[in-house]
Amino acid sequence: MPRPTPPLLILSLLTSSLLHAGWREDTVLIQREDHTTVARHPGSGTILFRHADPQLAIEWGLRTATNTIVLGGEYTVSDRIDIPRPGVTLIIDRHATLKLDPGGRHTTIDFKSRNAGYWQMLPMIYNMGHDNVRVLLFGTLEKWKVEKKENGKQTLPIMFDGRNDRGTCGLSGGLLMVTGHATDSFWLVDSARVRVPVVALDTNPGASLVLEGCEDCHLGLIASIAPEQGGTTGETIDLNSRNIDITIERVVGERSQEIIDCNESHVVVQDVVSIGRPRKMFGRGPVSGPRYTDRRSFGSRSLDVRTTSILDDAVSSRLLHEVPELPDALPSFTVRTTVEVTLRNNRKKHYHRSAHFDLRAKEAARETP
């Protein structure tokens, strides 16, 4: 006579089965089809939503499901993609390219300046005040810019924006990870407890990552690698103003204008690596005025760097990204980025950072150095 299955094992099997099925119902795949953009659940042929404008299809996914995955293809959006609510995950596949339709009506943001309103910014992906949002960029966000005598306008790749009338951090929690391509900086503004496992670019932006008015954010690997062999880069990370309790595991820059620009911020960095000799390792200029943040000035700064190394004999460098094949890799995958530096005599140095993601879990990421 067969032995009965213990009740706890039955419950465990049922729970596992429900979790496995549940992530599909709470996930939508966005893809191009017949000159339109459609949304489906993974493994299903049923079209849930269809629109000619990819922006509206992606935003529909973010309103409807916890996880929205934009699969390979070229998507021309009419306006910025607004994150509509907290607790959602947006993943851009490595074969996907998002670009802006210059003929649309664009929703821009302004920054404080002497000539307010002159230069307008349009974040391609914009999280205004929503907690626990996760954005993973494996693909490409193409820059658009127009400059006239009387005004200017351009896109930014991704911005988390917690500005509010109280002058506090208006959003808390969430995650930003970038292994894709963009030629401008990624931004965190007035945001608390946002984790950034990796922002690693080889497109020489002004800075790979910019923080203003942020607190208690943990950053993993922030890297800016020159697009050409022996080339130079701008800033690797810009702690622009009014940041506090920022921790960074490793910053890697290549012959940088400044590897770290620290103005009116308090930050601890475990390791800084310069590929080739930098023009300037650290910038600690006077307390800066804000560009975006609504947080009050505290008029002080500190930059505590635990270890530094300068690879004088660096010959070349490159970024190696191990990212999932979507949608096949869902619901669980690991992303790994390596900065590989080739030295004289063909010796190599490697700097790694990994993060694991599981769409079935309440906590969407587990990070490993």
C-alpha positions as CSV (number, residue, x, y, z in Angstrom):
1,M,0.0,0.0,0.0
2,P,1.5,3.4,-1.0
3,R,2.6,5.6,1.8
4,P,0.4,8.8,2.1
5,T,2.0,12.1,1.1
6,P,2.6,14.3,4.2
7,P,0.2,17.4,4.3
8,L,3.1,19.8,4.6
9,L,4.7,18.4,1.4
10,I,1.4,18.7,-0.4
11,L,1.1,22.4,0.7
12,S,4.7,23.1,-0.4
13,L,4.1,21.5,-3.8
14,L,0.8,23.4,-4.3
15,T,2.5,26.7,-3.2
16,S,5.3,26.1,-5.7
17,S,2.9,25.3,-8.5
18,L,0.8,28.5,-7.8
19,L,3.9,30.7,-7.7
20,H,5.1,29.1,-11.0
21,A,1.8,29.8,-12.7
22,G,1.2,33.2,-11.0
23,W,4.3,34.9,-12.4
24,R,3.0,34.3,-16.0
25,E,-0.4,35.9,-15.2
26,D,1.4,38.9,-13.6
27,T,3.8,39.3,-16.5
28,V,3.3,40.8,-20.0
29,L,5.6,40.6,-22.9
30,I,5.7,43.7,-25.2
31,Q,6.7,43.1,-28.9
32,R,6.4,44.5,-32.3
33,E,3.9,42.9,-34.7
34,D,2.5,44.1,-38.0
35,H,3.5,47.7,-37.5
36,T,1.9,47.7,-34.1
37,T,3.0,46.9,-30.5
38,V,1.2,44.0,-28.7
39,A,1.1,42.7,-25.2
40,R,0.8,39.0,-24.3
41,H,1.3,36.8,-21.3
42,P,4.4,34.5,-21.5
43,G,3.5,31.3,-23.3
44,S,0.2,32.6,-24.6
45,G,-0.8,33.5,-28.1
46,T,-3.7,35.7,-27.0
47,I,-3.1,39.4,-27.6
48,L,-4.2,41.4,-24.5
49,F,-3.5,44.9,-25.9
50,R,-2.5,46.4,-29.2
51,H,-1.5,49.9,-30.2
52,A,0.4,51.7,-32.9
53,D,2.3,53.7,-30.3
54,P,4.7,51.6,-28.3
55,Q,4.7,54.1,-25.4
56,L,1.0,53.4,-24.7
57,A,1.5,49.6,-25.0
58,I,4.4,49.7,-22.5
59,E,2.4,51.9,-20.1
60,W,-0.6,49.5,-20.4
61,G,1.7,46.7,-19.3
62,L,3.0,48.7,-16.3
63,R,-0.6,49.5,-15.2
64,T,-1.9,46.0,-15.7
65,A,0.9,43.6,-14.5
66,T,3.7,43.6,-12.0
67,N,6.3,42.7,-14.7
68,T,6.6,44.2,-18.1
69,I,9.3,42.9,-20.5
70,V,10.0,44.7,-23.7
71,L,11.3,42.1,-26.2
72,G,13.7,42.7,-29.1
73,G,12.7,45.1,-31.8
74,E,12.7,48.8,-32.6
75,Y,10.2,51.0,-30.7
76,T,9.6,54.6,-31.6
77,V,7.7,56.2,-28.7
78,S,5.7,59.4,-29.1
79,D,6.5,60.6,-25.6
80,R,8.3,59.6,-22.4
81,I,7.3,56.3,-20.8
82,D,5.8,57.1,-17.3
83,I,5.9,54.5,-14.6
84,P,2.3,54.6,-13.4
85,R,2.4,53.0,-9.9
86,P,4.7,51.5,-7.3
87,G,6.1,48.0,-7.1
88,V,6.5,47.3,-10.8
89,T,9.4,45.9,-12.8
90,L,10.3,47.0,-16.3
91,I,12.9,45.0,-18.3
92,I,14.2,46.2,-21.7
93,D,15.7,43.2,-23.7
94,R,19.2,43.5,-25.1
95,H,17.8,43.3,-28.6
96,A,15.3,46.1,-28.0
97,T,15.9,49.8,-29.1
98,L,13.8,52.6,-27.8
99,K,13.8,56.0,-29.6
100,L,11.7,59.1,-29.5
101,D,9.5,60.3,-32.3
102,P,10.6,64.0,-32.7
103,G,7.2,64.9,-34.2
104,G,5.2,64.1,-31.0
105,R,4.1,66.4,-28.2
106,H,6.7,65.8,-25.6
107,T,6.3,66.0,-21.8
108,T,9.5,67.5,-20.4
109,I,10.9,68.5,-17.0
110,D,12.9,71.6,-16.2
111,F,15.8,72.2,-13.9
112,K,16.6,75.3,-11.8
113,S,18.7,77.7,-13.7
114,R,19.2,81.4,-14.3
115,N,17.3,81.0,-17.6
116,A,14.5,78.8,-16.4
117,G,12.6,77.0,-19.2
118,Y,15.4,77.4,-21.8
119,W,16.6,73.8,-21.7
120,Q,14.0,71.0,-21.4
121,M,14.7,67.4,-20.5
122,L,12.6,64.4,-21.5
123,P,13.5,61.2,-19.6
124,M,12.7,58.2,-21.9
125,I,11.7,56.2,-18.8
126,Y,10.5,58.3,-15.9
127,N,9.6,57.2,-12.4
128,M,8.0,60.1,-10.6
129,G,7.5,59.4,-6.9
130,H,6.7,55.7,-7.0
131,D,8.3,53.3,-4.5
132,N,9.9,50.0,-5.1
133,V,10.1,50.3,-8.9
134,R,12.7,48.2,-10.7
135,V,14.1,49.1,-14.1
136,L,16.5,46.8,-15.9
137,L,18.0,48.1,-19.1
138,F,19.8,45.5,-21.3
139,G,19.0,47.2,-24.6
140,T,19.5,50.6,-26.2
141,L,17.9,54.0,-25.5
142,E,18.7,56.3,-28.4
143,K,19.4,60.0,-27.7
144,W,17.4,62.7,-29.3
145,K,18.4,66.4,-29.1
146,V,17.4,69.7,-30.7
147,E,19.0,73.0,-30.0
148,K,17.7,76.4,-31.4
149,K,18.7,79.9,-30.6
150,E,15.8,80.4,-28.3
151,N,15.5,77.0,-26.6
152,G,16.8,73.5,-26.4
153,K,15.5,70.0,-25.6
154,Q,16.9,66.5,-25.3
155,T,16.2,63.1,-23.9
156,L,17.7,61.4,-20.8
157,P,17.7,57.6,-20.6
158,I,16.1,56.9,-17.2
159,M,15.3,59.0,-14.2
160,F,13.9,58.2,-10.7
161,D,12.4,61.5,-9.4
162,G,11.2,61.9,-5.8
163,R,10.9,65.7,-5.7
164,N,8.0,67.0,-3.6
165,D,6.8,70.1,-1.8
166,R,8.2,68.9,1.5
167,G,11.7,68.9,0.3
168,T,12.2,65.2,1.3
169,C,13.0,62.0,-0.6
170,G,9.6,61.4,-2.3
171,L,10.3,57.8,-3.3
172,S,11.8,54.9,-1.4
173,G,13.1,51.6,-2.5
174,G,13.5,50.2,-6.0
175,L,16.3,49.2,-8.3
176,L,18.1,50.4,-11.4
177,M,20.4,48.2,-13.4
178,V,22.1,49.2,-16.7
179,T,24.1,46.9,-19.0
180,G,22.7,48.4,-22.2
181,H,23.6,51.4,-24.3
182,A,22.9,55.1,-23.8
183,T,25.0,58.2,-24.4
184,D,23.6,60.3,-21.6
185,S,23.7,60.0,-17.8
186,F,21.2,58.0,-15.7
187,W,19.6,60.0,-12.8
188,L,18.4,59.4,-9.3
189,V,16.9,62.5,-7.7
190,D,15.5,62.9,-4.2
191,S,15.3,59.1,-3.9
192,A,16.0,56.9,-0.8
193,R,17.1,53.3,-0.5
194,V,17.4,52.7,-4.3
195,R,19.8,49.9,-5.1
196,V,22.0,50.1,-8.2
197,P,23.8,46.8,-8.8
198,V,25.4,47.9,-12.1
199,V,25.6,51.0,-14.3
200,A,28.3,50.2,-16.8
201,L,28.7,52.1,-20.1
202,D,31.2,52.3,-22.9
203,T,29.5,55.3,-24.6
204,N,31.3,58.1,-22.8
205,P,28.4,60.0,-21.3
206,G,29.0,63.1,-19.2
207,A,28.7,60.7,-16.2
208,S,27.4,57.2,-16.1
209,L,25.2,57.9,-13.0
210,V,24.2,61.2,-11.4
211,L,22.7,61.5,-7.9
212,E,21.0,64.6,-6.4
213,G,19.2,64.8,-3.1
214,C,19.5,61.0,-2.5
215,E,19.9,59.2,0.8
216,D,20.8,55.6,2.0
217,C,21.4,54.3,-1.6
218,H,23.7,51.4,-2.2
219,L,25.6,51.2,-5.5
220,G,27.5,48.2,-6.8
221,L,29.7,48.6,-9.9
222,I,29.6,52.0,-11.6
223,A,31.8,52.1,-14.7
224,S,32.6,54.3,-17.6
225,I,34.8,52.7,-20.3
226,A,36.2,54.6,-23.3
227,P,34.6,53.7,-26.6
228,E,38.0,53.4,-28.4
229,Q,41.3,51.9,-27.3
230,G,43.3,54.3,-25.2
231,G,40.5,56.8,-25.1
232,T,39.3,59.1,-22.4
233,T,36.0,59.5,-20.5
234,G,34.2,62.3,-18.6
235,E,33.0,61.7,-15.1
236,T,32.2,58.2,-13.9
237,I,29.8,59.2,-11.2
238,D,28.5,62.7,-10.3
239,L,27.3,63.1,-6.7
240,N,26.0,66.5,-7.8
241,S,24.4,67.9,-4.6
242,R,22.7,67.1,-1.3
243,N,23.3,63.3,-1.1
244,I,23.8,61.6,2.2
245,D,24.6,58.0,3.4
246,I,25.6,56.8,-0.1
247,T,27.7,53.6,-0.3
248,I,29.5,52.4,-3.4
249,E,31.3,49.1,-3.8
250,R,33.4,49.9,-6.9
251,V,33.9,52.8,-9.4
252,V,35.9,52.1,-12.6
253,G,36.8,54.9,-14.9
254,E,39.1,55.1,-17.9
255,R,41.4,58.2,-18.2
256,S,38.6,60.1,-16.7
257,Q,38.1,63.8,-16.5
258,E,37.0,63.0,-12.9
259,I,36.3,59.5,-11.7
260,I,34.2,60.8,-8.8
261,D,32.7,64.3,-8.6
262,C,31.5,64.8,-5.0
263,N,29.7,68.1,-4.2
264,E,27.8,68.6,-1.0
265,S,27.5,64.8,-0.5
266,H,28.5,62.2,2.0
267,V,29.7,58.9,0.5
268,V,31.8,55.9,1.3
269,V,33.5,54.0,-1.6
270,Q,35.1,50.7,-1.1
271,D,37.3,50.6,-4.2
272,V,38.2,53.0,-7.1
273,V,40.0,51.7,-10.2
274,S,41.4,54.0,-12.9
275,I,42.2,52.4,-16.2
276,G,45.2,54.5,-17.3
277,R,46.1,57.6,-15.4
278,P,43.1,59.9,-14.8
279,R,43.1,63.6,-15.5
280,K,41.6,63.9,-12.1
281,M,40.7,61.2,-9.6
282,F,38.3,63.0,-7.3
283,G,36.6,66.4,-7.5
284,R,35.8,68.0,-4.2
285,G,34.9,71.6,-5.3
286,P,32.9,74.2,-3.4
287,V,29.3,73.3,-2.4
288,S,27.3,73.3,-5.6
289,G,24.0,74.7,-6.4
290,P,21.2,72.2,-7.3
291,R,20.0,71.4,-10.8
292,Y,17.0,69.3,-9.9
293,T,16.8,68.5,-6.2
294,D,14.2,70.1,-3.9
295,R,16.1,69.1,-0.8
296,R,17.6,71.7,1.5
297,S,21.3,72.4,1.4
298,F,23.3,71.0,4.4
299,G,26.5,72.7,3.3
300,S,29.0,69.9,3.9
301,R,30.6,66.9,2.2
302,S,32.8,63.9,2.8
303,L,34.3,61.4,0.4
304,D,35.7,58.3,2.1
305,V,37.5,56.1,-0.4
306,R,39.0,52.9,1.1
307,T,41.2,51.6,-1.7
308,T,42.4,53.0,-5.0
309,S,44.4,51.6,-7.9
310,I,45.8,53.2,-11.1
311,L,46.5,50.7,-14.0
312,D,49.2,52.7,-15.7
313,D,50.1,49.9,-18.0
314,A,46.5,49.4,-19.3
315,V,46.5,48.7,-23.1
316,S,42.7,48.2,-23.7
317,S,39.5,47.5,-21.8
318,R,36.0,46.2,-22.6
319,L,32.7,45.4,-20.9
320,L,31.4,41.9,-20.9
321,H,27.7,41.5,-20.0
322,E,26.0,38.2,-19.4
323,V,22.3,38.9,-19.7
324,P,19.3,36.6,-20.1
325,E,17.8,35.5,-23.4
326,L,14.3,36.7,-23.1
327,P,11.6,35.4,-22.7
328,D,13.2,31.9,-22.5
329,A,15.2,32.7,-19.3
330,L,12.1,33.8,-17.4
331,P,11.2,33.8,-14.6
332,S,14.6,33.5,-12.9
333,F,18.0,34.7,-14.2
334,T,21.4,36.1,-13.2
335,V,23.0,39.2,-14.8
336,R,26.8,39.4,-14.6
337,T,29.0,42.3,-15.7
338,T,32.8,42.2,-16.0
339,V,35.2,45.0,-16.7
340,E,38.1,43.3,-18.5
341,V,41.4,45.3,-18.6
342,T,44.3,44.1,-20.8
343,L,47.7,45.2,-19.5
344,R,51.1,45.0,-21.1
345,N,52.4,41.5,-21.8
346,N,48.7,40.5,-22.3
347,R,48.1,40.3,-18.6
348,K,44.4,40.8,-17.7
349,K,42.5,42.1,-14.7
350,H,38.8,41.4,-14.2
351,Y,36.2,43.3,-12.1
352,H,32.9,41.5,-11.6
353,R,29.4,42.3,-10.4
354,S,26.4,40.0,-10.4
355,A,22.7,40.2,-9.5
356,H,20.1,37.5,-9.4
357,F,16.4,38.2,-10.3
358,D,13.3,36.1,-9.8
359,L,10.0,37.3,-10.9
360,R,8.2,34.8,-8.6
361,A,9.8,36.3,-5.5
362,K,8.5,39.2,-3.5
363,E,12.0,40.5,-3.3
364,A,13.0,40.8,-7.0
365,A,16.7,40.8,-6.7
366,R,19.5,39.2,-4.8
367,E,22.9,40.8,-5.4
368,T,26.3,39.2,-5.2
369,P,29.7,41.0,-5.5
